[in-house]
Amino acid sequence: MINKICIIGVGLIGGSFAAGLKQSGQIKSIIGFGRNEENLIKAKSLNVIDDYSLDIAITLKGVDMVLIATPVNSFTSVLEMIKPHIDDSVIISDVGSTKGSVIAVAKEVFGEVPSRFIPAHPIAGKEKSGVEASDGELFNHKRVILTPEKNTNTKALEAVSKLWTILGAKVETMTHQKHDDLLAMTSHLPHMLAFGLMDYLVKSNPNACDYAAGGFKDFSRIASSDAVMWRDICLNNSADIVKHIQGYQQALDNLSGLIESNESDALEKLFSEAKTARDEWIKD
């Protein structure tokens, strides 16, 4: 049974996880840890966490679970930091957007992936970051993917799954390889397109955005996402992201060719099929 949880990195995702569990009333204590005391004070004042400490030994005393909600490039230092202060009974989980790199880091630090290490990725977020953007309802009706290994402790997996279910999430499991490939298509690639579009427009014409309407605002919204987090995602899932950028470039080349050749019927067919696919998707 999980009574006390430590959240390392009380930002949007870590804060929303904590806020939702506090609202549920099913966790006795949530303690935050981070290097920015001002942020932790704010998290406590917002009733996102019950308490905090800047001393990791104090923070981890008596915890049943640690949730790592920091950028994925920090995972080596975070796992090395917590390793001396936990035993095999403590569940470790995360909310990172890449899973293969997280598993590799766990093997590096512990020698093998601990049986009670449960990699997780909630497919939810906002373009705003920070604990002030925390939302206890953020994960309601959202997918959360768990990527257990062959040696994963069944009870630990069930416990983490239950926590996300409490938050209203739809929990499913898959291999970390499948996760990283799927998310490179559905999450990482769209962010690269939004960042790339903003970069292209600003460099081509700094005043172009002054003439953009609602469609551009909708498309470019996710370019407001946290730059450090997305830098780390690119560095930790580079092969899959590059593969799908190259695939999308081929799709653009095809579209460009149809436009250049005035292929009216083919253009209408492509747009119609894309519209139908999206209309079907948003019905769910």
MOQUIVEN-V731519 format. One record per backbone hydrogen bond with DSSP energy under -0.5 kcal/mol. NH is the residue of the N-H (numbers start at 1). CO is the residue of the C=O. Records with the same first field share a line. If there is no record, write none. Layout:
# MOQUIVEN-V731519
NH->CO  CO
This chain:
# MOQUIVEN-V731519
3->1
5->29
6->65
7->5  31
8->6  67
9->7  33
11->9
15->11
16->12
17->13
18->14
19->15
20->16
21->17
22->18
23->19
24->20
25->21
26->21
27->21
28->3
29->3
31->5
32->51
33->7
34->53
37->35
40->36
41->37
42->38
43->39
44->40
45->41
46->42
47->44
48->43
49->43
50->30
51->30
53->32
56->54
59->55
60->56
61->58
63->60
64->4
65->4
66->91
67->6
68->66  93
69->8  67
74->71
75->72
78->74
79->75
80->76
81->77
82->78
83->79
84->80
85->82
86->83
90->87
91->64
92->116
93->66
94->118
95->68
103->99
104->100
105->101
106->102
107->103
108->104
109->105
110->106
111->107
114->112
117->114
118->92  116
119->117
121->145
123->121  143
124->122
133->130
134->131
138->135
140->137
141->168
142->139
144->170
145->121
146->144  172
147->119
152->149
153->115
157->153
158->154
159->155
160->156
161->157
162->158
163->159
164->160
165->161
166->162
167->163
168->165
169->164
170->142
171->169
172->144
174->146
179->175
180->176
181->177
182->178
183->179
184->180
185->181
186->182
187->183
188->183
189->184
191->187
192->188
193->189
194->190
195->191
196->192
197->193
198->194
199->195
200->196
201->197
202->198
203->199
204->200
205->201
208->205
210->207
211->208
212->209
217->213
218->214
219->215
220->216
221->217  218
223->220
224->221
225->222
230->226
231->227
232->228
233->229
234->230
235->231
236->232
237->233
241->237
242->238
243->239
244->240
245->241
246->242
247->243
248->244
249->245
250->246
251->247
252->248
253->249
254->250
255->251
256->252
257->253
258->254
259->255
260->256
261->257
262->259
263->258
264->262
267->263
268->264
269->265
270->266
271->267
272->268
273->269
274->270
275->271
276->272
277->273
278->274
279->275
280->276
281->277
282->278
283->280
284->280  281
